[in-house]
Amino acid sequence: MAQKILHEPQLDTILMVENTIRQAKTYPTKKALLESLPRQIQYQTFNRILEYLESSNKIAFDGRRIIWVFADKPKLKSLLQESVKLR
């Protein structure tokens, strides 16, 4: 039987985890990431956020290392804004 999720993480908590991963100089392990967060969160909530970030293609997670893969570079953003719209 699947584990029932009691609640979904709040947006500010998701953004906190996102920013911590993005700003990391090295790609942390799951434990190191959890310990480096500015405030504590429940482990179930932390796992749910990682599942969300992976399913939305913002991170790659191989079971140990977490890597930020989302294309959010300023140069890429400007190229997308300046590109010709097809529709």
Gaussian input, Z-matrix of N, CA and C with variables (Angstrom, degrees):
# hf/3-21g

backbone

0 1
 N
 C     1     B1
 C     2     B2     1     A1
 N     3     B3     2     A2     1     D1
 C     4     B4     3     A3     2     D2
 C     5     B5     4     A4     3     D3
 N     6     B6     5     A5     4     D4
 C     7     B7     6     A6     5     D5
 C     8     B8     7     A7     6     D6
 N     9     B9     8     A8     7     D7
 C    10    B10     9     A9     8     D8
 C    11    B11    10    A10     9     D9
 N    12    B12    11    A11    10    D10
 C    13    B13    12    A12    11    D11
 C    14    B14    13    A13    12    D12
 N    15    B15    14    A14    13    D13
 C    16    B16    15    A15    14    D14
 C    17    B17    16    A16    15    D15
 N    18    B18    17    A17    16    D16
 C    19    B19    18    A18    17    D17
 C    20    B20    19    A19    18    D18
 N    21    B21    20    A20    19    D19
 C    22    B22    21    A21    20    D20
 C    23    B23    22    A22    21    D21
 N    24    B24    23    A23    22    D22
 C    25    B25    24    A24    23    D23
 C    26    B26    25    A25    24    D24
 N    27    B27    26    A26    25    D25
 C    28    B28    27    A27    26    D26
 C    29    B29    28    A28    27    D27
 N    30    B30    29    A29    28    D28
 C    31    B31    30    A30    29    D29
 C    32    B32    31    A31    30    D30
 N    33    B33    32    A32    31    D31
 C    34    B34    33    A33    32    D32
 C    35    B35    34    A34    33    D33
 N    36    B36    35    A35    34    D34
 C    37    B37    36    A36    35    D35
 C    38    B38    37    A37    36    D36
 N    39    B39    38    A38    37    D37
 C    40    B40    39    A39    38    D38
 C    41    B41    40    A40    39    D39
 N    42    B42    41    A41    40    D40
 C    43    B43    42    A42    41    D41
 C    44    B44    43    A43    42    D42
 N    45    B45    44    A44    43    D43
 C    46    B46    45    A45    44    D44
 C    47    B47    46    A46    45    D45
 N    48    B48    47    A47    46    D46
 C    49    B49    48    A48    47    D47
 C    50    B50    49    A49    48    D48
 N    51    B51    50    A50    49    D49
 C    52    B52    51    A51    50    D50
 C    53    B53    52    A52    51    D51
 N    54    B54    53    A53    52    D52
 C    55    B55    54    A54    53    D53
 C    56    B56    55    A55    54    D54
 N    57    B57    56    A56    55    D55
 C    58    B58    57    A57    56    D56
 C    59    B59    58    A58    57    D57
 N    60    B60    59    A59    58    D58
 C    61    B61    60    A60    59    D59
 C    62    B62    61    A61    60    D60
 N    63    B63    62    A62    61    D61
 C    64    B64    63    A63    62    D62
 C    65    B65    64    A64    63    D63
 N    66    B66    65    A65    64    D64
 C    67    B67    66    A66    65    D65
 C    68    B68    67    A67    66    D66
 N    69    B69    68    A68    67    D67
 C    70    B70    69    A69    68    D68
 C    71    B71    70    A70    69    D69
 N    72    B72    71    A71    70    D70
 C    73    B73    72    A72    71    D71
 C    74    B74    73    A73    72    D72
 N    75    B75    74    A74    73    D73
 C    76    B76    75    A75    74    D74
 C    77    B77    76    A76    75    D75
 N    78    B78    77    A77    76    D76
 C    79    B79    78    A78    77    D77
 C    80    B80    79    A79    78    D78
 N    81    B81    80    A80    79    D79
 C    82    B82    81    A81    80    D80
 C    83    B83    82    A82    81    D81
 N    84    B84    83    A83    82    D82
 C    85    B85    84    A84    83    D83
 C    86    B86    85    A85    84    D84
 N    87    B87    86    A86    85    D85
 C    88    B88    87    A87    86    D86
 C    89    B89    88    A88    87    D87
 N    90    B90    89    A89    88    D88
 C    91    B91    90    A90    89    D89
 C    92    B92    91    A91    90    D90
 N    93    B93    92    A92    91    D91
 C    94    B94    93    A93    92    D92
 C    95    B95    94    A94    93    D93
 N    96    B96    95    A95    94    D94
 C    97    B97    96    A96    95    D95
 C    98    B98    97    A97    96    D96
 N    99    B99    98    A98    97    D97
 C   100   B100    99    A99    98    D98
 C   101   B101   100   A100    99    D99
 N   102   B102   101   A101   100   D100
 C   103   B103   102   A102   101   D101
 C   104   B104   103   A103   102   D102
 N   105   B105   104   A104   103   D103
 C   106   B106   105   A105   104   D104
 C   107   B107   106   A106   105   D105
 N   108   B108   107   A107   106   D106
 C   109   B109   108   A108   107   D107
 C   110   B110   109   A109   108   D108
 N   111   B111   110   A110   109   D109
 C   112   B112   111   A111   110   D110
 C   113   B113   112   A112   111   D111
 N   114   B114   113   A113   112   D112
 C   115   B115   114   A114   113   D113
 C   116   B116   115   A115   114   D114
 N   117   B117   116   A116   115   D115
 C   118   B118   117   A117   116   D116
 C   119   B119   118   A118   117   D117
 N   120   B120   119   A119   118   D118
 C   121   B121   120   A120   119   D119
 C   122   B122   121   A121   120   D120
 N   123   B123   122   A122   121   D121
 C   124   B124   123   A123   122   D122
 C   125   B125   124   A124   123   D123
 N   126   B126   125   A125   124   D124
 C   127   B127   126   A126   125   D125
 C   128   B128   127   A127   126   D126
 N   129   B129   128   A128   127   D127
 C   130   B130   129   A129   128   D128
 C   131   B131   130   A130   129   D129
 N   132   B132   131   A131   130   D130
 C   133   B133   132   A132   131   D131
 C   134   B134   133   A133   132   D132
 N   135   B135   134   A134   133   D133
 C   136   B136   135   A135   134   D134
 C   137   B137   136   A136   135   D135
 N   138   B138   137   A137   136   D136
 C   139   B139   138   A138   137   D137
 C   140   B140   139   A139   138   D138
 N   141   B141   140   A140   139   D139
 C   142   B142   141   A141   140   D140
 C   143   B143   142   A142   141   D141
 N   144   B144   143   A143   142   D142
 C   145   B145   144   A144   143   D143
 C   146   B146   145   A145   144   D144
 N   147   B147   146   A146   145   D145
 C   148   B148   147   A147   146   D146
 C   149   B149   148   A148   147   D147
 N   150   B150   149   A149   148   D148
 C   151   B151   150   A150   149   D149
 C   152   B152   151   A151   150   D150
 N   153   B153   152   A152   151   D151
 C   154   B154   153   A153   152   D152
 C   155   B155   154   A154   153   D153
 N   156   B156   155   A155   154   D154
 C   157   B157   156   A156   155   D155
 C   158   B158   157   A157   156   D156
 N   159   B159   158   A158   157   D157
 C   160   B160   159   A159   158   D158
 C   161   B161   160   A160   159   D159
 N   162   B162   161   A161   160   D160
 C   163   B163   162   A162   161   D161
 C   164   B164   163   A163   162   D162
 N   165   B165   164   A164   163   D163
 C   166   B166   165   A165   164   D164
 C   167   B167   166   A166   165   D165
 N   168   B168   167   A167   166   D166
 C   169   B169   168   A168   167   D167
 C   170   B170   169   A169   168   D168
 N   171   B171   170   A170   169   D169
 C   172   B172   171   A171   170   D170
 C   173   B173   172   A172   171   D171
 N   174   B174   173   A173   172   D172
 C   175   B175   174   A174   173   D173
 C   176   B176   175   A175   174   D174
 N   177   B177   176   A176   175   D175
 C   178   B178   177   A177   176   D176
 C   179   B179   178   A178   177   D177
 N   180   B180   179   A179   178   D178
 C   181   B181   180   A180   179   D179
 C   182   B182   181   A181   180   D180
 N   183   B183   182   A182   181   D181
 C   184   B184   183   A183   182   D182
 C   185   B185   184   A184   183   D183
 N   186   B186   185   A185   184   D184
 C   187   B187   186   A186   185   D185
 C   188   B188   187   A187   186   D186
 N   189   B189   188   A188   187   D187
 C   190   B190   189   A189   188   D188
 C   191   B191   190   A190   189   D189
 N   192   B192   191   A191   190   D190
 C   193   B193   192   A192   191   D191
 C   194   B194   193   A193   192   D192
 N   195   B195   194   A194   193   D193
 C   196   B196   195   A195   194   D194
 C   197   B197   196   A196   195   D195
 N   198   B198   197   A197   196   D196
 C   199   B199   198   A198   197   D197
 C   200   B200   199   A199   198   D198
 N   201   B201   200   A200   199   D199
 C   202   B202   201   A201   200   D200
 C   203   B203   202   A202   201   D201
 N   204   B204   203   A203   202   D202
 C   205   B205   204   A204   203   D203
 C   206   B206   205   A205   204   D204
 N   207   B207   206   A206   205   D205
 C   208   B208   207   A207   206   D206
 C   209   B209   208   A208   207   D207
 N   210   B210   209   A209   208   D208
 C   211   B211   210   A210   209   D209
 C   212   B212   211   A211   210   D210
 N   213   B213   212   A212   211   D211
 C   214   B214   213   A213   212   D212
 C   215   B215   214   A214   213   D213
 N   216   B216   215   A215   214   D214
 C   217   B217   216   A216   215   D215
 C   218   B218   217   A217   216   D216
 N   219   B219   218   A218   217   D217
 C   220   B220   219   A219   218   D218
 C   221   B221   220   A220   219   D219
 N   222   B222   221   A221   220   D220
 C   223   B223   222   A222   221   D221
 C   224   B224   223   A223   222   D222
 N   225   B225   224   A224   223   D223
 C   226   B226   225   A225   224   D224
 C   227   B227   226   A226   225   D225
 N   228   B228   227   A227   226   D226
 C   229   B229   228   A228   227   D227
 C   230   B230   229   A229   228   D228
 N   231   B231   230   A230   229   D229
 C   232   B232   231   A231   230   D230
 C   233   B233   232   A232   231   D231
 N   234   B234   233   A233   232   D232
 C   235   B235   234   A234   233   D233
 C   236   B236   235   A235   234   D234
 N   237   B237   236   A236   235   D235
 C   238   B238   237   A237   236   D236
 C   239   B239   238   A238   237   D237
 N   240   B240   239   A239   238   D238
 C   241   B241   240   A240   239   D239
 C   242   B242   241   A241   240   D240
 N   243   B243   242   A242   241   D241
 C   244   B244   243   A243   242   D242
 C   245   B245   244   A244   243   D243
 N   246   B246   245   A245   244   D244
 C   247   B247   246   A246   245   D245
 C   248   B248   247   A247   246   D246
 N   249   B249   248   A248   247   D247
 C   250   B250   249   A249   248   D248
 C   251   B251   250   A250   249   D249
 N   252   B252   251   A251   250   D250
 C   253   B253   252   A252   251   D251
 C   254   B254   253   A253   252   D252
 N   255   B255   254   A254   253   D253
 C   256   B256   255   A255   254   D254
 C   257   B257   256   A256   255   D255
 N   258   B258   257   A257   256   D256
 C   259   B259   258   A258   257   D257
 C   260   B260   259   A259   258   D258

   B1=1.4498
   B2=1.5227
   B3=1.3153
   B4=1.4638
   B5=1.5267
   B6=1.3301
   B7=1.4474
   B8=1.5218
   B9=1.3098
   B10=1.4583
   B11=1.5248
   B12=1.3290
   B13=1.4536
   B14=1.5225
   B15=1.3257
   B16=1.4476
   B17=1.5274
   B18=1.3167
   B19=1.4618
   B20=1.5197
   B21=1.3095
   B22=1.4577
   B23=1.5243
   B24=1.3321
   B25=1.4689
   B26=1.5254
   B27=1.3232
   B28=1.4566
   B29=1.5250
   B30=1.3284
   B31=1.4567
   B32=1.5237
   B33=1.3269
   B34=1.4661
   B35=1.5265
   B36=1.3093
   B37=1.4657
   B38=1.5271
   B39=1.3267
   B40=1.4668
   B41=1.5264
   B42=1.3302
   B43=1.4641
   B44=1.5271
   B45=1.3307
   B46=1.4605
   B47=1.5313
   B48=1.3304
   B49=1.4661
   B50=1.5246
   B51=1.3289
   B52=1.4696
   B53=1.5292
   B54=1.3224
   B55=1.4660
   B56=1.5232
   B57=1.3105
   B58=1.4613
   B59=1.5224
   B60=1.3243
   B61=1.4704
   B62=1.5280
   B63=1.3217
   B64=1.4711
   B65=1.5259
   B66=1.3239
   B67=1.4572
   B68=1.5243
   B69=1.3247
   B70=1.4675
   B71=1.5260
   B72=1.3027
   B73=1.4579
   B74=1.5203
   B75=1.3121
   B76=1.4601
   B77=1.5205
   B78=1.2863
   B79=1.4571
   B80=1.5169
   B81=1.3342
   B82=1.4579
   B83=1.5274
   B84=1.3069
   B85=1.4568
   B86=1.5270
   B87=1.2891
   B88=1.4596
   B89=1.5371
   B90=1.3235
   B91=1.4690
   B92=1.5257
   B93=1.3440
   B94=1.4640
   B95=1.5218
   B96=1.3200
   B97=1.4540
   B98=1.5264
   B99=1.3148
   B100=1.4635
   B101=1.5222
   B102=1.3342
   B103=1.4611
   B104=1.5246
   B105=1.3452
   B106=1.4654
   B107=1.5279
   B108=1.3101
   B109=1.4630
   B110=1.5238
   B111=1.3399
   B112=1.4704
   B113=1.5272
   B114=1.3024
   B115=1.4693
   B116=1.5199
   B117=1.3174
   B118=1.4550
   B119=1.5253
   B120=1.3372
   B121=1.4584
   B122=1.5218
   B123=1.3155
   B124=1.4602
   B125=1.5181
   B126=1.3271
   B127=1.4543
   B128=1.5294
   B129=1.3331
   B130=1.4678
   B131=1.5270
   B132=1.3198
   B133=1.4594
   B134=1.5246
   B135=1.3406
   B136=1.4556
   B137=1.5270
   B138=1.3210
   B139=1.4673
   B140=1.5176
   B141=1.3096
   B142=1.4691
   B143=1.5279
   B144=1.3350
   B145=1.4679
   B146=1.5199
   B147=1.3366
   B148=1.4593
   B149=1.5308
   B150=1.3344
   B151=1.4710
   B152=1.5280
   B153=1.3316
   B154=1.4683
   B155=1.5280
   B156=1.3379
   B157=1.4620
   B158=1.5258
   B159=1.3183
   B160=1.4622
   B161=1.5262
   B162=1.3172
   B163=1.4694
   B164=1.5298
   B165=1.3318
   B166=1.4639
   B167=1.5315
   B168=1.3230
   B169=1.4657
   B170=1.5287
   B171=1.3114
   B172=1.4631
   B173=1.5226
   B174=1.3261
   B175=1.4624
   B176=1.5193
   B177=1.3190
   B178=1.4606
   B179=1.5197
   B180=1.3154
   B181=1.4621
   B182=1.5146
   B183=1.3388
   B184=1.4603
   B185=1.5247
   B186=1.3245
   B187=1.4507
   B188=1.5126
   B189=1.3296
   B190=1.4651
   B191=1.5242
   B192=1.3084
   B193=1.4633
   B194=1.5242
   B195=1.3279
   B196=1.4567
   B197=1.5215
   B198=1.3246
   B199=1.4620
   B200=1.5270
   B201=1.3298
   B202=1.4651
   B203=1.5277
   B204=1.3369
   B205=1.4669
   B206=1.5289
   B207=1.3072
   B208=1.4649
   B209=1.5261
   B210=1.3263
   B211=1.4623
   B212=1.5246
   B213=1.3210
   B214=1.4610
   B215=1.5267
   B216=1.3055
   B217=1.4627
   B218=1.5289
   B219=1.3270
   B220=1.4724
   B221=1.5305
   B222=1.3423
   B223=1.4629
   B224=1.5298
   B225=1.3190
   B226=1.4615
   B227=1.5237
   B228=1.3168
   B229=1.4619
   B230=1.5239
   B231=1.3367
   B232=1.4678
   B233=1.5258
   B234=1.3245
   B235=1.4635
   B236=1.5279
   B237=1.3112
   B238=1.4659
   B239=1.5217
   B240=1.3284
   B241=1.4653
   B242=1.5174
   B243=1.3279
   B244=1.4636
   B245=1.5302
   B246=1.3023
   B247=1.4674
   B248=1.5314
   B249=1.3034
   B250=1.4528
   B251=1.5240
   B252=1.3118
   B253=1.4618
   B254=1.5284
   B255=1.3158
   B256=1.4636
   B257=1.5147
   B258=1.2826
   B259=1.4631
   B260=1.4836
   A1=108.81
   A2=117.18
   A3=122.34
   A4=110.26
   A5=114.85
   A6=120.27
   A7=109.32
   A8=116.59
   A9=121.35
   A10=109.47
   A11=116.14
   A12=121.68
   A13=107.75
   A14=115.59
   A15=119.81
   A16=113.11
   A17=116.25
   A18=119.92
   A19=109.39
   A20=114.80
   A21=120.88
   A22=108.18
   A23=117.38
   A24=120.21
   A25=111.33
   A26=115.78
   A27=120.65
   A28=109.38
   A29=114.76
   A30=120.96
   A31=112.40
   A32=118.16
   A33=119.67
   A34=111.81
   A35=117.45
   A36=121.26
   A37=110.22
   A38=117.17
   A39=121.30
   A40=109.92
   A41=116.99
   A42=121.36
   A43=111.77
   A44=117.27
   A45=120.94
   A46=110.21
   A47=116.93
   A48=120.94
   A49=109.99
   A50=116.87
   A51=122.28
   A52=111.44
   A53=116.60
   A54=121.38
   A55=111.79
   A56=117.27
   A57=120.66
   A58=110.38
   A59=117.63
   A60=121.00
   A61=109.80
   A62=116.73
   A63=121.39
   A64=111.65
   A65=118.13
   A66=121.81
   A67=113.91
   A68=117.21
   A69=120.12
   A70=110.48
   A71=116.35
   A72=120.38
   A73=110.58
   A74=116.47
   A75=121.53
   A76=107.01
   A77=116.13
   A78=119.61
   A79=108.73
   A80=116.62
   A81=120.67
   A82=112.98
   A83=114.22
   A84=119.25
   A85=106.90
   A86=116.21
   A87=121.14
   A88=110.55
   A89=116.10
   A90=120.87
   A91=110.73
   A92=116.99
   A93=120.68
   A94=110.96
   A95=117.16
   A96=120.88
   A97=110.68
   A98=117.23
   A99=121.50
   A100=110.37
   A101=117.43
   A102=121.24
   A103=112.84
   A104=117.92
   A105=120.48
   A106=113.37
   A107=117.96
   A108=120.44
   A109=110.54
   A110=117.52
   A111=120.43
   A112=113.90
   A113=116.99
   A114=120.15
   A115=109.30
   A116=115.67
   A117=120.18
   A118=110.92
   A119=114.43
   A120=120.47
   A121=107.91
   A122=115.92
   A123=119.90
   A124=109.97
   A125=115.74
   A126=121.39
   A127=111.45
   A128=117.39
   A129=121.00
   A130=110.43
   A131=117.24
   A132=122.18
   A133=110.14
   A134=116.88
   A135=123.07
   A136=110.69
   A137=117.38
   A138=121.15
   A139=111.63
   A140=117.56
   A141=121.93
   A142=110.56
   A143=117.16
   A144=121.09
   A145=110.29
   A146=117.76
   A147=120.90
   A148=111.11
   A149=116.95
   A150=120.71
   A151=110.46
   A152=116.22
   A153=120.61
   A154=111.11
   A155=117.19
   A156=120.87
   A157=111.16
   A158=116.77
   A159=119.72
   A160=111.05
   A161=117.83
   A162=120.43
   A163=111.95
   A164=117.29
   A165=120.16
   A166=111.88
   A167=116.75
   A168=124.46
   A169=113.52
   A170=116.45
   A171=120.51
   A172=111.17
   A173=117.02
   A174=120.83
   A175=109.50
   A176=114.60
   A177=121.83
   A178=105.23
   A179=116.05
   A180=120.90
   A181=107.71
   A182=116.66
   A183=120.69
   A184=112.86
   A185=117.04
   A186=120.49
   A187=112.20
   A188=116.75
   A189=120.08
   A190=111.46
   A191=118.15
   A192=122.84
   A193=111.13
   A194=114.79
   A195=121.82
   A196=107.32
   A197=116.86
   A198=121.38
   A199=109.13
   A200=116.93
   A201=122.37
   A202=107.79
   A203=117.63
   A204=121.49
   A205=112.79
   A206=117.93
   A207=121.37
   A208=110.08
   A209=117.02
   A210=122.06
   A211=109.47
   A212=116.34
   A213=120.04
   A214=112.25
   A215=116.50
   A216=121.64
   A217=109.98
   A218=118.89
   A219=121.35
   A220=113.12
   A221=117.65
   A222=120.41
   A223=110.49
   A224=116.96
   A225=121.11
   A226=110.69
   A227=117.23
   A228=120.72
   A229=111.03
   A230=116.59
   A231=118.97
   A232=111.10
   A233=117.64
   A234=120.34
   A235=111.16
   A236=116.70
   A237=120.18
   A238=111.37
   A239=117.65
   A240=120.79
   A241=111.84
   A242=117.55
   A243=121.69
   A244=112.96
   A245=117.66
   A246=120.07
   A247=110.98
   A248=115.68
   A249=122.91
   A250=108.98
   A251=115.83
   A252=121.59
   A253=109.13
   A254=117.57
   A255=121.54
   A256=112.27
   A257=118.44
   A258=122.65
   A259=110.57
   D1=136.53
   D2=-178.15
   D3=-69.67
   D4=146.99
   D5=178.56
   D6=-73.10
   D7=131.12
   D8=-178.33
   D9=-81.29
   D10=130.25
   D11=177.69
   D12=-90.61
   D13=123.26
   D14=-175.09
   D15=-76.87
   D16=-32.49
   D17=179.87
   D18=-156.40
   D19=162.69
   D20=176.42
   D21=-96.97
   D22=149.23
   D23=178.63
   D24=-64.85
   D25=149.49
   D26=177.75
   D27=-78.47
   D28=155.48
   D29=-176.75
   D30=-57.90
   D31=-42.12
   D32=-178.68
   D33=-64.27
   D34=-31.14
   D35=177.67
   D36=-72.34
   D37=-41.67
   D38=177.18
   D39=-61.47
   D40=-46.41
   D41=179.93
   D42=-63.65
   D43=-35.48
   D44=178.21
   D45=-62.59
   D46=-45.78
   D47=179.42
   D48=-66.66
   D49=-43.63
   D50=178.33
   D51=-56.11
   D52=-49.96
   D53=-178.17
   D54=-65.23
   D55=-36.68
   D56=179.12
   D57=-65.09
   D58=-41.95
   D59=178.36
   D60=-66.41
   D61=-45.67
   D62=-176.54
   D63=-63.37
   D64=-37.51
   D65=-175.75
   D66=-86.14
   D67=-6.01
   D68=-178.10
   D69=-67.42
   D70=136.75
   D71=177.59
   D72=-78.54
   D73=-32.71
   D74=173.29
   D75=-117.80
   D76=154.88
   D77=-178.91
   D78=-83.03
   D79=112.92
   D80=-171.00
   D81=-75.78
   D82=159.58
   D83=168.42
   D84=-75.67
   D85=168.12
   D86=-179.84
   D87=-58.81
   D88=-44.41
   D89=-179.49
   D90=-65.41
   D91=-44.40
   D92=-179.97
   D93=-63.38
   D94=-39.13
   D95=178.32
   D96=-63.83
   D97=-46.83
   D98=-179.81
   D99=-59.40
   D100=-40.90
   D101=-179.53
   D102=-73.51
   D103=-22.83
   D104=-177.24
   D105=-90.45
   D106=-3.33
   D107=179.69
   D108=-65.44
   D109=145.33
   D110=-179.00
   D111=-62.08
   D112=-28.22
   D113=175.22
   D114=-139.49
   D115=157.53
   D116=-176.76
   D117=-76.06
   D118=144.87
   D119=172.85
   D120=-134.26
   D121=159.94
   D122=179.31
   D123=-68.35
   D124=148.12
   D125=-177.21
   D126=-62.61
   D127=-37.85
   D128=177.99
   D129=-62.93
   D130=-41.87
   D131=178.36
   D132=-64.65
   D133=-43.58
   D134=178.63
   D135=-58.36
   D136=-47.52
   D137=178.73
   D138=-63.17
   D139=-39.02
   D140=179.05
   D141=-63.82
   D142=-40.38
   D143=178.45
   D144=-64.86
   D145=-43.35
   D146=178.60
   D147=-62.42
   D148=-39.44
   D149=176.33
   D150=-61.15
   D151=-43.74
   D152=179.46
   D153=-63.30
   D154=-47.45
   D155=-177.96
   D156=-63.61
   D157=-35.81
   D158=178.23
   D159=-71.45
   D160=-41.72
   D161=-179.19
   D162=-69.35
   D163=-24.59
   D164=177.77
   D165=-93.67
   D166=11.92
   D167=176.62
   D168=59.38
   D169=35.44
   D170=174.83
   D171=-95.34
   D172=-29.25
   D173=177.33
   D174=-130.97
   D175=158.01
   D176=169.35
   D177=-114.41
   D178=133.60
   D179=-175.69
   D180=-134.18
   D181=117.14
   D182=-177.87
   D183=-99.04
   D184=16.25
   D185=-177.90
   D186=99.76
   D187=-18.24
   D188=178.73
   D189=-133.58
   D190=-57.62
   D191=-178.24
   D192=-92.62
   D193=144.95
   D194=179.07
   D195=-115.97
   D196=127.13
   D197=-176.30
   D198=-126.85
   D199=129.22
   D200=176.76
   D201=-77.13
   D202=119.12
   D203=-176.78
   D204=-120.13
   D205=-1.21
   D206=-177.86
   D207=-69.24
   D208=134.94
   D209=-178.57
   D210=-81.83
   D211=92.91
   D212=-178.79
   D213=-127.16
   D214=30.11
   D215=178.78
   D216=-74.83
   D217=144.19
   D218=179.67
   D219=-58.69
   D220=-38.77
   D221=-179.69
   D222=-63.88
   D223=-41.56
   D224=178.59
   D225=-64.59
   D226=-41.13
   D227=178.29
   D228=-60.98
   D229=-43.08
   D230=-179.53
   D231=-67.66
   D232=-36.88
   D233=176.73
   D234=-62.92
   D235=-41.26
   D236=178.55
   D237=-65.92
   D238=-38.89
   D239=179.97
   D240=-69.44
   D241=-33.82
   D242=-177.46
   D243=-87.13
   D244=-8.63
   D245=-176.09
   D246=-71.94
   D247=157.85
   D248=-179.60
   D249=-77.28
   D250=127.86
   D251=178.49
   D252=-80.62
   D253=129.47
   D254=-179.89
   D255=-83.16
   D256=-28.43
   D257=178.86
   D258=-138.95

